Amino acid sequence: MKRILLSFAVFAAFTSVLAQKKLVLYYSETGTTKAVAQEIQKQLGADIDSIEAIKPYSGNFQETIQRGQREMQSGQTPALKPLKKDIDDYDIIFLGYPIWFGTYAMPIATLVKEHDFAGKTIVPFCSFGSGGLNTSTEALKKALPKAIIRPGYGIRSARVTAVERELDRFLKENGYKKGAITKLPEYSEQKPLTDDERAIFDAACSGYQFPLGTPQTVGKRNTPDGTDYKYTVKSRGMNGAEATSTIYVTKSNAEGAKPEFTEVVR
């Protein structure tokens, strides 16, 4: 009887999430985050709206970096155009942004100043060069204490072609979309690298524009699509101090596929 009641409760909660009204709300500068937002909207049939700065960023990498640094140091966030959708009309908000300086882009800083999202469920999603989902999610929790911040989804801009498949799994795993999926196995315990595992790390990471460090140990898991690797890596922070990070790499079973690093968690 307890098992039946538990199953009913899980089903009821899942049905409730599916019935809740959803909004995909995003800021995108180069178009990558927009592509992710549109895929979420497509898979869920949700409403969608974009966040726009009154004074747009140039799209030039260096100019955006310089402006963003000035804004962060001064605390003066960019003024935004009014949203077309009313946040109050929605229960679940998928909030998207590119990662700047390890956290959400500056237009999101303005948004969370102007809206407390009280009682709303926020699902972060982001695009990045190397990582930042974990740090930006923690920043959202601090900025929006009255909201419920759920686990989010992030993808490297270099891997945006994987968005459709990865989002299908993410949305089903978290109950936002109907459908059955096979649970992925846990990673094995961390062990010293073999020569082959070091070669996979090098093939995935050596082409990145910034040094990512030296792998020390690795755990892995086999999936229906290939093999995932979880490397513990030693590197140097911006202050020169030794730092440890986790770098995830995936190697597809597809013929001719090359290893790709998917995320750095610092």
C-alpha positions in Angstrom: 0.0 0.0 0.0 2.8 2.4 0.9 4.5 1.7 -2.5 1.2 2.4 -4.3 0.7 5.7 -2.4 4.3 6.8 -3.1 3.9 6.0 -6.8 0.6 8.0 -6.9 2.3 10.9 -5.2 5.2 10.9 -7.7 2.7 10.7 -10.6 0.7 13.6 -9.1 3.7 15.8 -8.7 4.9 15.0 -12.2 1.5 15.8 -13.6 1.4 19.1 -11.7 4.7 20.2 -13.1 3.6 19.5 -16.6 0.4 21.5 -16.1 2.2 24.6 -14.7 2.6 27.5 -17.1 6.1 28.0 -18.4 8.1 30.9 -19.8 11.5 30.7 -21.5 13.1 34.0 -20.7 16.6 34.7 -22.0 19.4 37.2 -22.8 21.6 36.4 -25.8 24.4 38.5 -27.3 25.8 36.3 -30.1 22.8 34.0 -30.7 24.0 30.9 -28.9 21.8 31.3 -25.9 18.9 32.2 -28.1 19.3 28.9 -30.0 19.1 27.0 -26.6 16.1 29.1 -25.6 14.3 28.3 -28.9 15.0 24.6 -28.5 13.5 24.6 -25.0 10.5 26.5 -26.2 10.1 24.1 -29.1 10.3 21.0 -26.9 7.9 22.3 -24.2 5.6 24.4 -26.3 6.2 27.2 -23.7 6.0 30.9 -24.2 9.2 32.8 -24.9 10.5 36.3 -24.4 13.9 37.9 -24.7 15.8 40.3 -22.4 17.2 43.4 -24.3 19.5 46.1 -23.1 18.4 49.6 -24.0 22.0 50.3 -25.0 23.0 47.0 -26.8 26.3 45.4 -26.3 28.4 45.5 -29.5 28.9 41.8 -30.0 32.6 42.5 -30.2 34.4 40.2 -27.6 36.9 42.7 -26.3 34.4 45.6 -26.1 31.9 43.5 -24.3 34.6 42.4 -21.8 35.6 46.0 -21.2 32.1 47.2 -20.8 31.1 44.3 -18.6 34.1 44.9 -16.3 33.2 48.6 -15.9 29.6 47.7 -15.0 30.6 45.0 -12.5 33.2 47.3 -10.8 30.8 50.2 -10.6 27.7 48.3 -9.8 25.8 50.1 -12.5 23.9 47.4 -14.4 22.5 48.1 -17.9 19.0 49.5 -18.3 16.6 47.0 -19.9 13.7 47.4 -22.3 10.3 46.3 -20.8 9.5 42.6 -21.2 6.7 41.6 -23.5 5.5 38.9 -21.2 4.3 39.4 -17.6 6.4 37.3 -15.2 3.5 37.1 -12.8 1.5 34.9 -15.3 4.0 32.0 -15.1 4.8 29.3 -12.6 8.1 28.0 -14.0 10.6 30.3 -15.7 13.5 28.9 -17.7 16.1 31.7 -17.4 18.9 31.8 -19.9 22.1 33.7 -20.3 25.7 33.5 -21.5 28.4 33.2 -18.9 30.5 36.4 -18.4 33.3 36.4 -15.8 32.2 33.1 -14.4 28.6 34.1 -13.8 25.4 35.3 -15.5 25.7 38.2 -18.1 25.1 41.7 -16.8 21.6 42.1 -18.2 20.5 39.3 -15.9 22.0 41.2 -12.9 19.6 44.1 -13.8 16.7 41.6 -14.2 17.2 40.1 -10.7 17.4 43.6 -9.2 14.1 44.5 -10.7 12.2 41.3 -10.1 12.4 39.1 -7.0 10.6 36.1 -8.7 8.9 35.4 -5.3 7.3 32.0 -5.4 8.5 31.2 -8.9 10.4 28.2 -9.9 13.6 29.2 -11.8 15.4 26.8 -14.1 18.7 28.3 -15.2 20.2 27.5 -18.6 23.4 29.0 -20.1 26.0 28.9 -22.8 29.7 29.2 -22.0 33.2 28.9 -23.3 34.3 26.5 -20.6 31.8 26.5 -17.7 29.9 28.5 -15.2 26.5 26.8 -14.7 27.4 25.9 -11.1 28.7 29.4 -10.2 25.8 31.3 -11.9 23.2 29.0 -10.2 24.7 29.8 -6.8 24.6 33.5 -7.7 21.0 33.3 -8.6 20.2 31.6 -5.3 21.8 34.5 -3.4 20.1 37.1 -5.6 16.6 35.5 -5.5 16.1 34.1 -2.0 12.3 34.2 -2.5 12.4 32.0 -5.6 13.0 28.2 -6.0 16.1 27.7 -8.0 16.2 24.2 -9.7 19.1 22.4 -11.2 19.9 23.9 -14.6 21.4 23.0 -18.0 24.5 24.4 -19.6 26.4 23.8 -22.8 29.6 25.0 -24.4 29.1 27.3 -27.4 31.4 25.0 -29.4 28.9 22.1 -28.8 25.6 23.8 -29.5 24.7 21.2 -32.1 24.2 18.7 -29.2 21.5 20.9 -27.7 18.4 19.1 -29.0 19.5 15.7 -27.8 20.8 16.9 -24.4 17.8 19.0 -23.7 15.4 16.1 -24.4 17.1 14.1 -21.7 17.4 17.1 -19.3 13.7 18.0 -19.6 12.5 14.5 -19.2 14.8 13.7 -16.3 13.5 16.7 -14.4 9.8 16.2 -15.1 9.2 19.1 -17.5 8.5 16.9 -20.4 6.8 13.6 -20.9 8.8 10.5 -21.9 10.8 7.7 -20.5 14.6 7.7 -20.3 17.2 5.3 -19.1 19.0 6.7 -16.0 22.7 7.2 -16.7 25.2 5.3 -14.5 27.3 7.0 -11.8 30.9 7.7 -12.6 33.4 5.2 -11.3 35.7 6.2 -8.5 38.7 8.4 -9.4 41.8 6.5 -10.4 45.3 7.3 -11.9 45.2 7.9 -15.6 46.2 5.4 -18.2 48.1 6.6 -21.3 44.9 6.2 -23.3 42.9 8.3 -20.9 45.5 11.1 -20.9 45.5 11.0 -24.7 41.7 11.4 -24.6 42.0 14.4 -22.3 44.7 16.0 -24.5 42.6 15.4 -27.7 39.6 17.1 -26.1 41.2 20.0 -24.3 44.5 20.9 -26.1 42.7 23.1 -28.7 41.0 25.3 -26.1 42.2 28.9 -26.2 43.3 28.9 -22.5 45.3 26.3 -20.6 43.0 24.0 -18.6 45.6 22.3 -16.5 47.1 18.9 -16.0 44.8 15.9 -15.3 45.6 13.9 -12.1 42.9 11.2 -11.9 39.8 10.1 -13.8 36.5 8.4 -13.3 34.3 7.3 -16.2 31.0 5.8 -17.2 29.6 4.0 -20.3 26.4 5.5 -21.8 24.3 4.4 -24.8 26.1 7.1 -26.9 29.7 6.5 -25.8 31.9 7.1 -22.8 32.0 10.0 -20.4 35.1 11.0 -18.4 35.4 13.0 -15.2 38.9 14.3 -14.8 40.4 15.9 -11.7 42.7 18.6 -12.9 45.4 20.7 -11.3 45.9 24.2 -12.7 46.9 27.8 -11.7 44.3 30.4 -10.8 44.5 34.0 -12.0 46.4 34.9 -8.8 48.9 32.2 -9.5 47.8 29.9 -6.7 47.3 26.2 -7.3 43.7 25.3 -8.0 41.8 22.1 -8.6 38.9 21.8 -11.1 36.8 19.0 -12.6 36.7 18.7 -16.4 34.1 16.5 -18.1 34.9 14.9 -21.5 32.7 12.8 -23.7 33.7 10.4 -26.5 30.9 9.3 -28.8 30.6 5.8 -30.3 30.0 7.3 -33.7 32.7 6.4 -36.3 35.3 9.1 -36.5 34.0 11.0 -33.5 36.6 13.0 -31.5 36.6 13.5 -27.7 35.0 16.8 -26.6 35.2 18.5 -23.3 31.8 19.5 -22.2 32.3 21.5 -19.0 34.9 22.8 -16.5 33.6 23.0 -12.9 35.9 25.2 -10.8 
